[in-house]
Amino acid sequence: MKDSPYQQQSHQTRMLTFAGDLPNICSLAGLLCALLAIYYAVLGNFPAAIIGMIWAVFFDWGDGNIARRMKGRTDEYRAFGAQLDSLIDIVSFGICPAVLLLSYGKFSPWFLPGAFVIVAVSAIRLSYFNIFGLIDDSTYMGLALDNNVIILAFVFLFEGIFSRTIFSVMLYIMCICLAALNVAPIRTPKFTGRWFYVLTVYTLVLTVIYGWILWSRF
C-alpha cells in the first residue's frame, strides 16, 4: 500500500496543531453553530435552530475566504482544511436539516424517509465533489448544499402563516425537492466575492428577525 502524499508529514505534525489554523477555527465555529442548531431543533425551538443553521453557512463561506487570503499556507494545511470542511458540511447541511425536519414532524416515522434522503444526498454530493470538484472556477454540478439552508431559513419566516401540519408537509416537500436539485445534472453558480457580503447582511438580518420572534415568545 502506497503512503498518502502527506502521510510522512502527518506523522510529524500533531493533530491539534491543525485546530489552531485560522480557517479551521472558522470551520469549527460553523460546526458549533450546527450542533447548537441540532440541539434547539430537538427541543422544538425552531427560530433558534434556524439562527444556528444560517450562521453555520456564514462560517462555511468564511473559512474559504480566510484561506484564500492567507499567504504561505502549506499544502498540508490546505489538504487538512478541505477534509475538515467536507466532514463539517455533512453535519451542517445534511444531519442538521434532517433533524430539523424530523423534529418539526414531531419525530413521526413518516418523516424518517425524508430525513434519510437529506443525509444520503449530502453524503453522495460531498463525495462526488471531493473527487470531481467544480466544473470550472465558478460553477457547480447541482445545487450546493449550503443553498438549502439559505432557502430553508427564508421559507421558515412564513411558518406562522400555516398550521403546523400543513407547514410540516410543505417543509417535507421542499426538502425533497432541494435534495433532488443537489444531485441534479444542472450547472449552478458558485457565489464568491461580493456575495459573501450579501450573505453577511442576510445572516445578520435573519438573526435579528428570528431573535425578535424568540423574544416575543418568551
trRosetta pair geometry for C-beta under 8 A, 3 or more apart (Angstrom, degrees):
i j d omega theta_ij theta_ji phi_ij phi_ji
3 7 4.0 -121 -174 44 101 146
3 8 6.5 51 158 -36 150 84
4 7 4.5 121 51 -43 78 97
4 10 7.8 24 76 0 116 135
5 75 8.0 -61 129 129 127 130
5 79 7.9 -172 79 -84 113 166
6 9 5.0 -65 -162 54 67 111
6 10 5.1 76 136 -37 89 103
6 75 7.7 -150 -84 114 111 95
6 76 5.3 134 -133 -118 122 86
6 79 5.9 -162 -39 77 152 154
6 80 8.0 -163 161 -52 165 87
7 10 5.7 -54 -143 32 26 113
7 11 6.8 31 156 -23 60 99
8 11 6.0 -51 -159 25 33 111
8 12 7.1 16 149 -7 62 108
9 12 5.8 -69 -158 42 39 105
9 13 6.0 16 153 -7 76 115
9 76 5.2 -112 125 -98 145 140
10 13 5.8 -66 -135 48 34 99
10 76 7.4 -177 -70 -151 71 117
13 17 5.4 -108 -179 55 88 144
13 18 7.3 74 146 -45 120 92
13 76 6.8 134 -6 155 164 145
14 17 4.7 111 69 -20 81 103
15 18 6.4 -54 -176 24 44 107
15 19 7.6 43 136 -21 68 102
16 19 5.0 -39 -159 21 57 121
16 20 7.3 58 149 -21 70 94
17 20 6.2 -57 -168 27 39 109
17 21 7.9 54 138 -34 62 92
18 21 5.5 -30 -166 1 51 119
18 24 5.7 129 155 -67 78 175
18 77 6.8 175 -125 -125 87 74
18 80 4.8 -100 -137 146 143 153
18 81 7.8 -158 -170 -61 109 67
18 84 7.5 178 145 -46 126 142
19 24 6.0 -126 -127 122 30 129
19 25 7.2 84 172 -78 58 71
19 28 6.9 41 -147 -42 86 154
20 24 7.7 35 55 69 21 120
20 25 7.2 12 -153 -56 24 110
21 24 4.2 67 72 15 98 114
21 25 6.9 -167 86 -16 45 83
21 73 7.8 86 -154 -135 120 110
21 77 5.5 163 -115 -155 152 117
21 80 7.6 119 21 89 156 123
21 81 6.7 -105 111 -75 144 108
22 25 5.5 -48 -146 29 33 115
22 26 6.7 35 154 -18 63 101
22 66 5.5 -126 121 163 108 137
22 70 6.9 162 55 -80 122 137
23 26 5.5 -53 -154 34 36 115
23 27 6.5 40 147 -21 67 102
23 63 4.4 93 -168 -166 80 82
23 64 7.5 83 -146 -67 120 22
23 66 4.7 180 -87 90 80 112
23 67 4.1 39 -90 -65 154 92
23 70 7.0 -104 -32 -8 112 142
23 73 8.0 32 4 -127 130 153
23 81 5.3 22 103 -136 125 138
24 27 5.2 -46 -147 33 40 116
24 28 6.3 39 153 -18 67 103
24 63 7.3 78 -73 -144 22 124
24 80 7.2 -17 -83 119 134 105
24 81 5.6 -118 -69 -106 88 85
24 84 5.7 34 -129 84 96 165
25 28 5.8 -55 -148 39 31 109
25 29 6.5 38 149 -25 63 102
26 29 5.5 -48 -151 29 33 116
26 30 6.9 36 149 -18 61 100
26 59 5.3 -175 173 -165 77 88
26 62 4.9 -132 -171 106 135 106
26 63 4.0 177 94 -83 119 81
26 66 5.7 149 -12 16 154 147
27 30 5.7 -54 -160 33 35 113
27 31 6.7 38 144 -21 66 101
27 59 6.8 151 -104 147 23 105
27 60 7.4 62 -120 -106 67 53
27 63 4.6 47 -58 -91 80 159
27 81 7.0 173 -26 -154 147 78
27 84 5.3 94 121 125 158 113
27 85 5.4 -105 -120 -89 134 70
27 88 5.4 169 176 10 97 162
28 31 5.2 -44 -149 31 42 117
28 32 6.6 48 149 -21 65 97
28 84 7.8 -41 -58 172 79 128
28 88 7.5 -128 -88 -96 39 143
29 32 5.6 -48 -153 32 35 114
29 33 6.7 38 148 -19 63 102
29 59 4.8 -153 91 -130 98 149
30 33 5.5 -51 -151 34 36 113
30 34 6.4 37 151 -19 66 103
30 55 7.4 -166 -120 128 62 70
30 56 4.6 93 -167 -149 82 62
30 57 7.8 139 -139 -18 115 12
30 58 7.6 -171 -100 70 97 61
30 59 3.2 -161 -66 89 93 123
30 60 5.1 110 -135 -52 159 70
30 62 7.9 175 -56 44 115 105
30 63 7.2 -79 -10 -25 132 122
30 88 6.0 86 93 158 110 136
30 92 6.0 -21 154 -82 103 147
31 34 5.6 -53 -149 36 34 112
31 35 6.3 36 151 -21 66 104
31 56 7.6 89 -69 -130 19 102
31 88 4.7 -93 -75 -134 100 112
31 91 6.2 44 -133 80 82 144
31 92 7.0 -101 -99 -56 48 103
32 35 5.6 -52 -148 35 32 113
32 36 6.4 32 153 -17 64 104
33 36 5.7 -54 -149 38 31 111
33 37 6.3 36 150 -23 64 105
33 52 4.7 171 178 -166 72 72
33 53 7.3 170 143 -71 101 16
33 55 4.2 -140 -140 94 149 104
33 56 4.2 -164 95 -65 117 76
33 59 6.4 157 10 10 137 134
33 92 7.5 37 84 -118 94 109
34 37 5.4 -51 -149 33 33 115
34 38 6.5 36 152 -20 65 101
34 52 6.6 146 -92 151 19 104
34 53 7.0 65 -110 -106 63 56
34 56 4.4 79 -61 -107 84 144
34 88 7.3 161 12 -177 149 84
34 91 5.1 107 127 126 150 99
34 92 4.0 -107 -86 -98 138 71
34 95 7.8 80 166 73 120 99
34 96 4.8 -104 -160 -65 93 141
35 38 5.7 -50 -151 33 33 112
35 39 6.4 37 149 -21 64 105
35 52 7.9 -114 64 -176 40 136
35 91 7.6 -9 -62 162 72 131
36 39 5.4 -51 -148 35 34 117
36 40 6.3 25 158 -11 68 106
36 48 7.6 -98 151 155 98 98
36 52 4.3 -159 91 -116 96 138
37 40 6.1 -58 -145 42 28 102
37 41 6.1 33 154 -24 64 109
37 48 7.8 -173 -115 127 52 68
37 49 4.6 86 -161 -159 70 65
37 50 7.5 109 -134 -50 107 13
37 51 7.6 -167 -95 71 90 55
37 52 3.1 -162 -63 95 83 123
37 53 4.5 105 -129 -53 154 74
37 56 6.6 -66 -10 -23 141 131
37 96 5.2 38 96 -156 124 122
37 100 7.4 -34 157 -65 102 112
38 41 5.6 -55 -144 35 28 114
38 42 6.5 30 156 -20 63 104
38 49 7.6 102 -55 -134 14 102
38 52 7.9 -108 0 114 51 148
38 95 7.0 -6 -93 126 130 100
38 96 5.4 -103 -65 -115 89 75
38 99 5.0 47 -135 73 84 162
39 42 6.1 -58 -156 32 26 109
39 43 6.7 17 150 -10 62 110
40 43 5.4 -57 -147 43 38 111
40 45 4.2 -77 -169 74 94 104
40 46 7.5 163 135 -81 100 18
40 48 4.0 -127 -157 98 157 110
40 49 4.2 -158 93 -64 105 76
40 52 6.4 154 26 -3 127 136
41 44 7.6 45 180 -71 31 22
41 45 7.6 -91 -67 60 23 61
41 46 6.8 57 -114 -104 64 61
41 49 4.0 91 -64 -119 78 147
41 96 7.4 145 -7 -167 151 69
41 99 5.0 109 99 121 141 100
41 100 4.5 -95 -133 -93 140 64
41 103 4.6 162 159 24 83 155
41 104 7.8 -57 -161 -36 94 80
42 99 6.6 -42 -60 174 82 119
42 103 5.7 -131 -98 -94 31 134
44 103 6.2 -157 -85 171 58 113
45 48 4.3 7 132 31 113 120
45 49 6.3 142 95 -25 68 90
45 214 7.6 45 -171 -117 105 106
46 49 5.2 -52 -142 36 38 117
46 50 6.3 41 159 -22 69 101
46 100 7.2 95 -129 -151 90 97
46 103 7.7 176 -82 107 91 120
46 104 6.7 62 -95 -87 132 101
46 156 6.9 -150 154 -164 116 131
46 159 7.2 161 111 -134 147 178
47 50 5.8 -53 -149 34 31 110
47 51 6.6 35 151 -21 63 102
47 210 4.2 170 -168 -168 94 95
47 211 7.7 170 155 -64 121 24
47 213 4.6 -164 -108 90 151 122
47 214 4.9 -158 98 -60 139 89
47 217 7.8 169 15 4 143 140
48 51 5.6 -49 -152 32 35 115
48 52 6.6 36 151 -17 65 103
48 210 7.4 168 -67 151 30 118
48 214 6.2 80 -58 -95 86 136
49 52 5.8 -56 -154 36 33 112
49 53 6.3 31 151 -20 66 108
49 100 5.8 151 149 -106 141 106
49 103 7.9 176 -78 70 167 149
50 53 5.5 -54 -145 36 34 113
50 54 6.3 27 160 -16 68 105
50 152 7.6 -151 -124 122 97 93
50 153 5.2 132 -169 -123 105 81
50 156 5.3 -152 -95 83 146 158
50 206 7.2 -109 138 164 109 119
50 210 5.5 -153 81 -113 115 156
51 54 6.3 -59 -146 37 27 103
51 55 6.4 21 157 -12 62 110
51 206 7.3 179 -103 125 63 94
51 207 5.5 84 -135 -119 101 72
51 210 5.1 -161 -60 94 97 140
51 211 7.0 81 -92 -59 141 77
52 55 6.0 -63 -149 41 28 107
52 56 6.4 37 151 -27 64 104
52 96 7.9 -140 112 -155 108 135
53 56 5.5 -49 -153 26 33 117
53 57 7.0 35 149 -18 62 98
53 92 7.3 137 -141 -170 66 79
53 96 5.9 161 -105 144 99 135
53 97 7.4 89 -133 -71 139 76
53 100 7.4 -5 -63 -56 145 147
53 149 5.0 -152 159 -153 108 121
53 152 7.2 -51 128 89 150 123
53 153 6.4 -168 92 -73 113 107
54 57 5.5 -44 -157 30 41 114
54 58 6.7 47 143 -22 65 100
54 149 6.4 179 -88 149 53 109
54 150 7.4 95 -122 -100 87 52
54 153 4.7 68 -72 -101 115 159
54 202 7.6 -130 -170 124 126 92
54 203 5.3 170 144 -124 108 79
54 206 5.4 -24 103 90 178 143
54 207 7.2 -144 82 -60 129 80
55 58 5.1 -44 -148 31 43 119
55 59 6.4 37 155 -14 69 101
55 203 6.3 104 -88 -161 57 122
55 207 7.4 64 -60 -83 103 118
56 59 6.1 -55 -148 40 30 104
56 60 6.3 36 150 -24 63 108
56 92 4.2 -178 163 -144 135 119
56 93 7.8 -172 122 -51 126 74
56 96 7.1 136 28 11 171 175
56 149 7.1 -90 73 -172 106 171
57 60 5.5 -56 -147 34 32 115
57 61 6.5 26 156 -13 66 103
57 92 7.4 161 -63 161 54 129
57 146 4.9 123 -130 -163 97 105
57 149 5.1 -166 -57 88 124 132
57 150 6.2 135 -147 -61 168 84
57 199 6.9 -128 127 -166 108 126
57 203 7.3 -161 76 -89 101 114
58 61 6.1 -60 -154 39 28 104
58 62 6.0 29 150 -24 64 114
58 199 6.2 170 -105 142 72 110
58 200 6.9 94 -135 -99 111 57
58 203 4.7 41 -71 -95 129 161
59 62 5.1 -53 -138 38 36 119
59 63 6.4 44 162 -30 67 95
60 63 6.5 -44 -150 21 26 107
60 64 7.7 20 153 -9 53 103
60 85 7.2 112 -144 -156 80 96
60 88 7.4 -169 -99 110 96 116
60 89 6.8 92 -130 -95 131 84
60 92 6.4 -172 -60 97 131 165
60 146 5.7 -161 93 -98 146 134
61 64 6.3 -64 -166 36 37 109
61 65 6.6 34 147 -18 70 109
61 146 7.3 133 -53 175 92 164
61 196 5.5 174 151 -119 126 91
61 199 5.8 64 37 86 167 164
62 65 5.6 -58 -149 37 38 112
62 66 6.2 34 157 -18 71 106
62 196 7.5 119 -85 -156 57 120
63 66 5.8 -55 -148 38 31 110
63 67 6.2 33 154 -21 65 108
63 81 7.1 -174 163 -171 118 112
63 85 6.3 -171 98 -99 145 114
64 67 5.6 -54 -143 36 31 112
64 68 6.3 29 159 -19 65 106
64 85 7.7 75 -63 -126 87 154
64 192 7.9 -91 119 -118 131 102
65 68 6.1 -58 -149 35 27 108
65 69 6.6 13 158 -9 62 112
65 196 5.7 67 -71 -115 143 163
66 69 6.1 -71 -153 42 29 103
66 70 6.4 35 154 -33 67 106
67 70 5.9 -52 -148 21 31 114
67 73 6.7 -94 -157 59 74 177
67 78 7.1 113 -171 -116 123 79
67 81 6.1 148 -105 146 140 161
70 73 4.6 65 109 -40 117 121
73 77 5.1 -109 -176 82 89 130
73 78 6.0 106 129 -56 111 90
74 77 4.9 97 58 8 79 99
74 78 7.0 -141 100 -3 44 88
75 78 5.5 -56 -146 39 34 113
75 79 6.1 35 155 -21 68 106
76 79 5.9 -54 -147 35 27 109
76 80 6.4 25 155 -16 63 107
77 80 5.7 -53 -144 39 32 110
77 81 6.1 35 156 -21 65 108
78 81 5.7 -56 -147 37 28 113
78 82 6.5 31 155 -22 63 104
79 82 5.8 -52 -150 31 31 112
79 83 6.7 27 154 -14 63 105
80 83 5.9 -59 -153 38 33 108
80 84 6.2 30 153 -18 68 109
81 84 5.7 -55 -142 39 31 111
81 85 6.0 34 158 -22 66 108
82 85 5.8 -53 -146 35 27 113
82 86 6.5 28 156 -19 62 107
82 130 7.9 128 153 -125 109 87
83 86 5.9 -56 -150 34 30 111
83 87 6.5 26 156 -15 65 107
84 87 6.0 -59 -149 38 30 108
84 88 6.2 26 156 -15 66 110
85 88 5.9 -60 -146 40 28 108
85 89 6.3 38 153 -31 64 105
86 89 5.6 -49 -150 25 30 118
86 90 7.2 30 155 -20 61 97
86 126 5.3 131 -163 -175 95 117
86 129 7.7 -174 -118 85 111 112
86 130 5.9 42 -121 -78 156 115
87 90 6.3 -52 -160 26 34 107
87 91 7.3 28 146 -11 62 103
88 91 5.6 -58 -160 37 43 111
88 92 5.9 31 151 -13 76 112
89 92 5.8 -60 -136 45 31 104
89 93 5.4 -22 -178 27 71 114
89 94 7.3 69 131 -10 64 101
89 122 7.4 -170 131 -174 87 107
89 126 5.8 158 91 -102 127 132
89 145 6.1 105 177 71 108 143
89 146 7.7 -76 -138 -57 101 89
90 93 7.1 -63 -111 59 19 77
90 94 4.3 -20 -166 23 58 139
90 95 6.6 59 141 -14 69 95
90 119 7.5 64 -174 -153 92 74
90 122 5.2 131 -130 137 72 119
90 123 6.1 51 -127 -83 127 67
90 126 5.8 -83 -66 0 97 161
91 94 6.8 -17 -56 51 10 90
91 95 5.0 -29 -138 38 47 121
91 96 6.3 64 153 -30 57 98
92 95 8.0 41 -3 48 15 83
92 96 5.5 -11 -156 6 27 139
92 146 7.8 5 116 -100 120 80
92 149 7.5 -43 152 -49 90 153
93 96 6.9 -6 -59 45 16 108
93 97 6.6 12 -166 -6 40 118
93 122 5.9 164 105 -125 84 124
93 145 3.7 99 141 147 147 117
93 146 5.9 -86 -89 -78 141 49
93 148 6.1 115 -161 52 99 120
93 149 6.0 -100 -112 -30 85 115
94 97 7.0 -78 -158 38 9 96
94 98 6.5 2 156 -14 53 117
94 118 6.2 154 -155 139 57 82
94 119 4.7 87 170 -123 102 57
94 121 7.7 -174 -120 71 97 68
94 122 3.0 -144 -93 71 113 169
94 123 6.7 82 -132 -40 157 69
94 126 8.0 -68 -45 -16 134 130
94 145 7.1 -34 -54 -156 76 142
95 98 5.6 -65 -149 40 29 115
95 99 6.2 28 157 -20 68 106
95 119 6.0 51 -80 -106 57 108
95 122 7.8 -114 -25 66 56 161
96 99 6.0 -54 -147 34 28 108
96 100 6.5 31 153 -20 62 105
96 149 7.9 17 95 -96 124 122
97 100 5.3 -51 -147 35 37 117
97 101 6.3 39 155 -20 67 102
97 118 5.4 -135 96 -175 107 145
97 148 6.3 -38 -69 131 164 126
97 149 6.7 -130 -68 -84 116 82
97 152 6.5 -150 -121 -63 115 172
97 175 6.6 165 157 -129 118 117
98 101 5.8 -52 -151 35 31 111
98 102 6.4 30 152 -17 64 106
98 114 7.8 172 -134 117 75 71
98 115 3.9 93 -166 -157 95 82
98 116 7.5 96 -141 -49 131 22
98 118 4.3 -177 -77 78 91 130
98 119 5.0 -5 -52 -45 156 96
99 102 5.6 -53 -145 38 34 112
99 103 6.0 31 157 -18 67 108
99 115 7.4 81 -61 -139 32 123
100 103 6.0 -58 -144 39 26 107
100 104 6.2 22 159 -16 64 109
100 152 7.8 89 102 170 155 143
101 104 6.0 -57 -143 39 27 106
101 105 6.2 15 158 -7 63 113
101 111 5.8 -176 139 -175 91 117
101 114 5.7 -119 151 114 147 119
101 115 5.4 -172 78 -82 119 83
101 118 6.8 156 9 -19 145 152
101 171 6.2 -179 -120 137 81 113
101 172 6.6 108 -158 -95 114 63
101 175 5.5 -7 -88 -46 140 169
102 105 5.9 -70 -150 48 26 104
102 107 5.4 38 166 -102 91 60
102 111 5.2 156 -111 117 54 127
102 112 7.2 52 -108 -84 106 53
102 115 5.0 21 -56 -75 103 144
103 106 7.5 36 -179 -79 34 23
103 107 6.7 10 -100 -52 40 81
104 164 7.6 -156 -176 -165 81 94
104 167 7.6 -90 174 112 126 98
104 168 5.4 180 135 -111 97 89
104 171 5.9 -13 102 81 151 166
105 108 4.8 -96 149 30 100 100
105 110 6.9 -133 178 77 136 89
105 111 3.5 139 79 -56 162 150
105 168 5.1 125 -93 -164 69 125
105 171 7.9 -146 -54 80 91 123
105 172 7.0 69 -75 -70 128 111
106 168 8.0 -33 0 -112 85 155
107 111 7.2 -116 -138 55 19 126
108 111 5.2 92 68 0 82 100
109 112 5.4 -28 -162 -3 52 121
110 113 7.6 -46 -179 21 40 99
111 114 5.4 -56 -162 43 58 115
111 115 6.0 60 143 -25 80 105
111 168 7.8 -72 -85 178 126 111
111 172 6.7 -116 -118 -102 85 114
112 115 5.6 -57 -144 38 33 111
112 116 6.2 34 157 -21 67 105
113 116 5.7 -55 -148 36 31 112
113 117 6.4 35 154 -23 65 103
114 117 5.6 -51 -149 32 33 113
114 118 6.6 35 152 -21 64 102
114 172 5.2 -92 -98 -148 164 87
114 175 5.8 78 178 90 113 128
114 176 6.0 -81 -129 -63 95 97
115 118 5.7 -52 -154 31 33 114
115 119 6.6 23 154 -10 66 106
116 119 6.0 -61 -148 42 33 104
116 120 5.7 29 158 -18 70 114
117 120 5.8 -58 -137 42 26 109
117 121 5.9 25 164 -18 64 111
117 175 7.7 122 85 130 112 99
117 176 6.2 25 102 -114 154 77
117 179 5.2 78 141 152 103 171
118 121 6.2 -60 -146 38 21 107
118 122 6.4 23 154 -21 59 109
118 175 5.8 -38 -78 173 118 115
118 179 5.7 -112 -97 -83 53 127
119 122 5.6 -56 -151 34 31 115
119 123 6.5 29 154 -18 65 105
120 123 5.8 -55 -151 35 32 110
120 124 6.3 29 153 -17 66 107
121 124 5.6 -54 -144 39 33 111
121 125 6.0 31 158 -19 67 108
121 179 4.3 154 12 -161 167 97
121 182 5.1 97 157 78 121 136
121 183 5.7 -117 -149 -27 98 119
122 125 6.0 -56 -143 38 26 107
122 126 6.2 19 162 -13 63 111
122 145 5.8 72 -123 -118 87 140
122 182 7.4 -44 -80 168 50 160
123 126 6.2 -59 -143 40 25 105
123 127 6.2 26 158 -19 62 111
124 127 5.9 -60 -148 38 26 110
124 128 6.3 27 154 -20 64 109
124 183 6.1 9 104 -96 127 129
125 128 5.6 -56 -149 36 30 112
125 129 6.2 28 155 -18 66 107
125 142 6.4 -125 -127 100 113 148
125 145 6.2 150 95 -54 145 107
125 182 5.0 -69 -69 160 148 107
125 183 5.9 -121 -75 -78 95 80
126 129 5.6 -52 -143 38 33 111
126 130 6.3 38 155 -24 64 104
126 145 7.4 -13 -61 -22 93 144
127 130 5.8 -52 -148 32 30 113
127 131 6.8 20 155 -11 62 107
128 131 6.1 -67 -157 39 30 104
128 132 5.9 -22 168 24 71 113
128 141 7.5 -95 138 79 128 122
128 183 7.9 124 3 -123 156 85
129 132 6.7 -75 -124 58 25 78
129 133 6.4 69 -173 -99 62 26
129 140 7.8 -22 -107 -143 114 100
130 133 7.9 23 -152 -64 9 62
132 141 7.3 -9 106 20 135 137
134 137 6.5 86 109 -107 150 14
134 138 7.5 87 -178 12 142 12
134 139 6.1 118 -178 70 98 54
134 140 6.2 -71 -125 -89 76 52
134 190 6.5 -36 -120 -40 129 144
135 139 4.3 -49 58 99 112 108
135 140 6.9 132 1 -150 97 7
135 141 5.7 116 -51 -49 107 86
135 187 6.3 -54 21 -121 161 103
136 139 5.0 42 43 30 84 107
137 190 7.7 -117 139 48 47 136
138 189 6.1 -14 156 -152 90 78
138 190 5.1 -141 -158 45 46 98
138 192 7.1 -111 -118 20 87 117
139 187 5.2 -13 -170 -166 118 105
139 188 7.1 140 -158 70 66 34
139 189 6.3 -48 -103 -110 61 43
139 190 6.4 -108 -53 -9 14 93
140 143 7.4 89 99 -128 133 12
140 144 5.2 -171 -50 -57 175 92
140 187 7.2 145 75 -157 48 52
140 188 4.9 -24 63 66 101 88
140 189 7.5 21 16 101 87 7
140 190 5.7 117 -32 -66 93 87
141 185 6.8 -25 -168 -137 101 50
141 186 7.6 132 -163 68 54 36
141 187 6.7 -39 -103 -99 50 56
141 188 7.9 100 -154 22 6 83
142 181 6.6 137 -164 150 77 53
142 182 5.2 47 165 169 122 31
142 183 5.5 -1 -120 -100 148 13
142 184 5.3 136 -114 51 82 59
142 185 7.3 -27 -63 -82 83 21
142 186 6.4 92 -93 52 39 74
142 188 6.6 -46 112 9 21 119
143 147 5.3 -101 176 65 100 138
143 148 7.3 109 127 -54 119 80
143 178 6.8 -102 91 -163 147 70
143 181 4.0 27 3 132 132 105
143 182 5.2 -71 66 -85 87 47
143 184 7.1 38 -4 35 88 104
143 186 7.6 15 -40 73 75 113
143 188 5.2 88 -98 -33 52 167
144 147 5.1 102 71 -7 79 104
144 182 7.8 29 -173 -127 3 79
144 188 6.6 -143 -11 97 81 132
144 190 7.2 91 -46 -110 143 70
145 148 5.7 -36 -170 10 50 117
145 149 7.8 40 145 -9 68 95
145 182 6.2 45 -84 -128 69 124
146 149 5.9 -51 -164 34 49 108
146 150 6.5 51 142 -21 72 104
147 150 5.3 -52 -146 37 41 116
147 151 6.2 39 156 -17 71 104
147 178 7.8 -165 103 -153 89 111
147 188 7.7 -81 -17 158 162 149
148 151 6.1 -63 -154 40 26 106
148 152 6.0 25 152 -20 65 114
148 175 7.7 61 -164 -131 117 65
148 178 4.6 108 -118 164 97 141
148 179 7.9 48 -108 -65 138 55
148 182 7.1 -10 -56 -69 122 117
149 152 5.4 -53 -137 40 33 114
149 153 6.0 38 160 -25 66 104
150 153 6.1 -52 -148 31 23 111
150 154 7.0 19 153 -14 57 106
150 199 7.7 -75 -108 -122 124 97
150 202 7.3 20 -144 140 99 149
151 154 5.9 -62 -157 36 33 109
151 155 6.2 27 153 -17 70 110
151 174 7.7 -158 129 174 117 119
151 178 6.7 -177 68 -99 142 132
152 155 5.8 -56 -142 38 31 108
152 156 6.2 36 158 -27 65 107
152 174 7.4 141 -100 126 78 129
152 175 7.7 43 -96 -86 119 82
152 178 7.7 -40 -55 -41 98 168
153 156 5.9 -51 -148 28 27 115
153 157 7.8 46 149 -34 54 90
153 206 5.6 20 159 -154 124 156
154 157 6.0 -39 -174 2 40 115
154 206 7.8 -89 -79 -97 58 127
155 158 6.3 -62 -175 33 49 104
155 170 7.9 -158 170 136 126 114
155 171 7.7 152 120 -102 130 73
155 174 6.4 151 161 -158 175 169
156 159 5.2 -1 -167 -36 59 116
157 206 8.0 -106 -70 -127 112 91
157 209 6.8 -10 -117 141 110 144
158 161 5.0 -28 -179 13 80 123
158 162 7.3 51 138 -3 86 99
159 162 6.9 -82 -166 46 37 90
159 167 5.3 78 -142 -156 71 158
162 166 4.4 -117 178 87 117 117
162 167 4.2 144 87 -56 124 93
162 170 6.9 76 71 4 173 141
163 166 4.8 87 56 11 84 102
163 167 6.8 -164 85 -4 40 89
164 167 5.9 -61 -141 44 29 106
164 168 6.0 36 159 -28 66 107
165 168 5.9 -54 -148 30 25 112
165 169 6.9 22 154 -15 60 103
166 169 5.9 -58 -158 34 33 109
166 170 6.4 32 148 -17 67 107
167 170 5.3 -52 -146 40 39 115
167 171 6.0 44 153 -24 69 104
168 171 5.6 -50 -145 36 30 114
168 172 6.4 37 152 -24 62 104
169 172 5.6 -50 -149 32 32 115
169 173 6.4 29 155 -16 64 105
170 173 5.9 -57 -149 38 30 108
170 174 6.2 29 155 -19 65 110
171 174 5.7 -56 -145 38 29 112
171 175 6.3 29 157 -20 64 107
172 175 6.1 -59 -151 34 25 109
172 176 6.6 21 155 -14 62 108
173 176 5.9 -59 -151 38 31 109
173 177 6.3 30 153 -19 66 109
174 177 5.7 -56 -147 38 31 112
174 178 6.3 30 155 -18 66 106
175 178 5.8 -54 -146 38 30 110
175 179 6.3 34 153 -22 63 106
176 179 5.6 -52 -148 35 32 114
176 180 6.5 36 151 -22 63 102
177 180 5.7 -51 -152 32 32 113
177 181 6.6 30 150 -16 64 104
178 181 5.6 -55 -150 37 36 111
178 182 6.5 48 148 -32 65 99
179 182 5.4 -44 -153 20 35 120
179 183 7.3 2 161 6 62 101
180 183 6.9 -79 -159 49 30 86
180 184 6.0 49 147 -54 68 106
181 184 5.1 -39 -136 6 37 125
181 186 7.2 -44 -154 42 75 131
191 195 3.7 -130 175 141 98 164
191 196 7.8 154 135 -52 92 56
191 198 7.9 -86 179 59 129 124
191 199 7.5 122 124 -45 133 118
192 195 6.1 59 42 40 9 115
192 196 7.1 6 -160 -35 41 99
193 196 6.9 -168 96 4 18 95
194 197 5.5 -48 -167 32 58 112
194 198 6.7 62 137 -21 74 99
195 198 5.1 -47 -150 35 45 118
195 199 6.3 49 150 -21 70 99
196 199 5.6 -50 -150 36 34 113
196 200 6.5 42 147 -26 64 101
197 200 5.3 -43 -147 29 37 118
197 201 6.7 37 153 -15 63 100
198 201 6.0 -55 -154 37 32 108
198 202 6.2 33 148 -20 65 110
199 202 5.3 -55 -144 40 34 116
199 203 6.0 38 156 -24 68 105
200 203 5.8 -53 -148 33 27 111
200 204 6.5 22 156 -14 62 107
201 204 5.9 -58 -148 39 30 108
201 205 6.1 29 156 -19 66 109
202 205 5.9 -57 -145 37 26 110
202 206 6.3 20 160 -12 63 110
203 206 6.1 -60 -146 41 25 105
203 207 6.2 30 155 -24 63 109
204 207 5.6 -53 -147 33 30 115
204 208 6.6 30 155 -18 63 103
205 208 5.9 -56 -154 35 31 110
205 209 6.4 27 152 -16 66 108
206 209 5.5 -54 -142 39 36 111
206 210 5.9 23 163 -8 71 109
207 210 6.3 -59 -138 46 24 100
207 211 5.8 30 157 -24 61 114
208 211 5.6 -57 -142 38 24 115
208 212 6.3 27 156 -21 62 104
209 212 5.8 -55 -153 33 28 109
209 213 6.6 29 148 -19 63 103
210 213 5.2 -45 -148 33 40 117
210 214 6.4 44 151 -20 65 100
211 214 5.6 -50 -151 34 33 113
211 215 6.3 33 151 -19 65 105
212 215 5.5 -52 -144 37 33 112
212 216 6.2 33 156 -21 66 107
213 216 5.9 -57 -146 36 28 110
213 217 6.6 24 155 -20 61 109
214 217 6.0 -65 -155 33 30 109
214 218 6.7 -8 162 7 66 113
215 218 6.6 -81 -147 49 28 89
